[in-house]
Amino acid sequence: MKNKLYKTLFLGISATVVASASYALISPKDTVVSSNSNPSTIALAQPLSSTDIVNAPTVEQAIQPELVSITHKIKSGDSLSSIFSKLNLNHSDLHSITHTNKLGKQFATISVGKNLFFITDTKGKLQQLSYKKNQLDTLKALRTDNGFEIEMVSKMTEKRIVNAQTTINTSLFQDGKEAGLSDKLIMQLAEIFAWDIDFALSLRKGDQFTVVYEKILLEDKVINTGNIISAEFINRGHSFVAVKFEDSIGNISYFTPEGKSMRKAFLRSPVDFARISSRFNLKRKHPVLNRIRAHKGVDYAARTGTPIKSTGDGRIVYRGRKGGYGRVVIVKHGQKYSTLYAHLSSYRKGQKTGSRIKQGQVIGYVGRSGLATGSHLHYEFRVNGAHRNPLTVKLPHAKPIKSSLLAAFKVQTQPLVEQLNKVKARTLLARNQ
Ligand SMILES: [Zn+2]
């Protein structure tokens, strides 16, 4: 919300400045100064009254022609070409700007609602064109003696490390907001711990979290939140700690301070937003056969066609029809584990027996093939060939930090753990005082 607020605030300001296409005469000197700042504010920042323009001519200005600034707010249906026509600008200038280099081409991807800022001489010859792509980047084309020079002027942001700590009273979202966290950060926090804490079912009043994270600032104003650096979540007296680790190619993932992955090797459920219609039960009366027959999996009632995800990385070892199971996919995950998905309406195209599958990858779609009373997924989880309850089986961690990276991991994450501990100690001290 905070981000949105800042964005709204920001957009609000620029919209006021350029509510309509504004024309103003400015001197060449002003142009040079203003090329480092928000271009759309030039006209208002240093307005020249008509008397200035009439009374001001100097020798210098007589030699160097006056410049005219034009701000154009891009409307739906506008193209650079139509805008050039409307403003009576030379189309060969447009061509040379967009064909100078790769950067120049970016002028062709202008978006509705943003502003183009033109500077021409009094004869209407284009001298400069700017387009503010976003809060940080402005694309500029400047006339030189040899055509146009294109550059991207970027403002520098600053990262600041901050922290928050709170006790759950109502919900993660509500209490997170009250602790000053953005929606994005709360989502990030929930994602990191989602493998250990079921935020819908097992969050309790009195649970606590501490989070150390980055704030992104532009000119001393927060414009975004960055990554979570470290966090602790205490759920029902059980402490879970996560630290950020960035590998050599910039991938960010979260581990325990010992280097175990925060992720598990298996997703708890192979379908999203489905209702459990039958649980693992070794003494269940079969709804179709009407006699006691063990139910060695979990049923998820879901509409026909709902995508089914492989709960772990692995390889398809069976894909085909199998008696009462109907259409079935079996995925083997290493030596120890396998998962089975039954009653499918269809299989995912492009896969076959032997295909390698990633965790979360779709392997088929919910249906009612085989012995089934309604559209649902029957899901089984086997450990060393034995059926286990998919809802309660202890899921193994995803791969830990590679042993070759462990030293680098410790160097990178040790300070993050210390920082987290400092924050906790400070809060504890404040509470006891
Ligand atoms: Zn079943």
Residues whose N, C-alpha, C, O or C-beta is under 5 A from the ligand:
A	BS01	ZN	V298 D299 H378
